[in-house]
Amino acid sequence: MTASRTVVIHVTTDPADVARSINSARILHKDRPEHRIRIIVNGPAITGVTRDADVLAIDKLPEEAAIEACEGGMRAHEITMEDLQDGIRTVPAAIVALTDAQFDGAAYIRL
């Protein structure tokens, strides 16, 4: 069995890629259920986590997975916490969350 590890899926360009990242997380979890999965969203993709976007299948995410929106990106796009779909977490800055995760040994995937 593989030891527990973290995988970071970085979604930055296309809001539709947030939904795609959920599917990727489910595929990864099927073969590596012990991995923790963080989906970090920033840049133009940040609008994909709002209530105005297509409803995300957050309930389909494995228990070990989370979607995290960059608060800096939210401010840049005038998105408030109330604008986020239920189940979305936040990080103060995607760049810090991404580098910290990688320094801690996380695998990095960009969609």
C-alpha positions in Angstrom: 0.0 0.0 0.0 1.2 3.5 -0.8 1.7 5.9 2.1 -0.7 8.8 2.4 0.3 11.7 0.2 -1.2 15.0 -0.9 -2.0 15.8 -4.5 -2.7 19.5 -5.4 -4.8 20.1 -8.5 -4.4 23.7 -9.6 -7.2 25.2 -11.6 -6.4 28.7 -12.9 -7.7 29.5 -16.4 -11.1 28.1 -17.3 -14.1 28.1 -14.9 -15.3 24.8 -16.5 -12.1 23.2 -15.3 -13.3 23.2 -11.7 -15.9 20.6 -12.6 -13.2 18.7 -14.6 -11.0 18.8 -11.5 -13.7 17.1 -9.5 -13.8 14.3 -12.0 -10.0 14.0 -11.9 -10.1 13.8 -8.1 -12.6 11.0 -8.3 -10.5 9.0 -10.8 -7.4 9.5 -8.6 -9.2 8.5 -5.5 -10.4 5.3 -7.1 -6.8 4.1 -7.5 -5.2 5.9 -4.6 -7.9 6.2 -1.9 -5.2 7.0 0.7 -4.2 10.3 -1.0 -5.4 13.7 0.2 -6.6 15.8 -2.7 -6.7 19.6 -2.7 -8.2 21.5 -5.6 -6.9 25.1 -5.5 -8.7 27.6 -7.7 -7.5 31.0 -8.7 -7.3 33.4 -11.7 -10.1 33.5 -14.2 -11.2 30.0 -13.1 -12.3 31.4 -9.7 -15.7 32.3 -11.2 -16.4 28.6 -11.5 -16.9 28.2 -7.8 -19.6 30.9 -7.5 -23.3 30.3 -7.1 -23.8 31.9 -10.5 -21.7 29.1 -12.1 -22.9 25.6 -13.0 -23.6 23.7 -9.8 -20.5 21.7 -8.9 -20.8 18.1 -7.8 -19.0 18.8 -4.5 -20.9 15.9 -2.9 -19.2 13.6 -5.4 -15.7 14.5 -4.1 -14.0 11.9 -2.0 -13.9 12.6 1.8 -10.2 13.3 1.5 -10.7 16.0 -1.1 -11.5 19.7 -0.9 -11.9 22.7 -3.2 -10.2 25.8 -2.0 -10.7 29.2 -3.6 -8.0 31.9 -3.5 -9.2 34.9 -1.4 -7.0 37.2 -3.5 -8.6 36.0 -6.7 -12.0 36.4 -5.1 -11.3 40.0 -4.3 -10.0 40.6 -7.8 -13.2 39.3 -9.2 -15.4 40.9 -6.5 -16.5 37.6 -5.2 -17.6 37.4 -1.5 -17.8 34.3 0.7 -21.6 34.4 0.3 -21.1 34.1 -3.5 -19.3 30.7 -3.1 -21.1 27.5 -3.6 -21.6 25.4 -0.5 -18.7 23.3 0.5 -16.0 25.6 -1.0 -13.2 26.5 1.4 -10.8 29.4 1.0 -7.0 30.0 1.3 -5.7 33.5 1.7 -3.4 33.3 -1.3 -3.2 30.4 -3.9 0.5 31.1 -4.5 1.3 30.5 -0.8 -0.9 27.5 -0.5 0.6 25.9 -3.6 4.2 26.5 -2.6 3.7 25.4 1.0 2.0 22.2 -0.3 4.9 21.5 -2.7 7.5 22.2 -0.1 5.7 19.7 2.1 6.0 17.1 -0.7 2.6 17.4 -2.5 2.3 16.3 -6.1 1.3 19.2 -8.4 -1.1 18.9 -11.3 -2.3 21.9 -13.3 -5.6 21.8 -15.2 
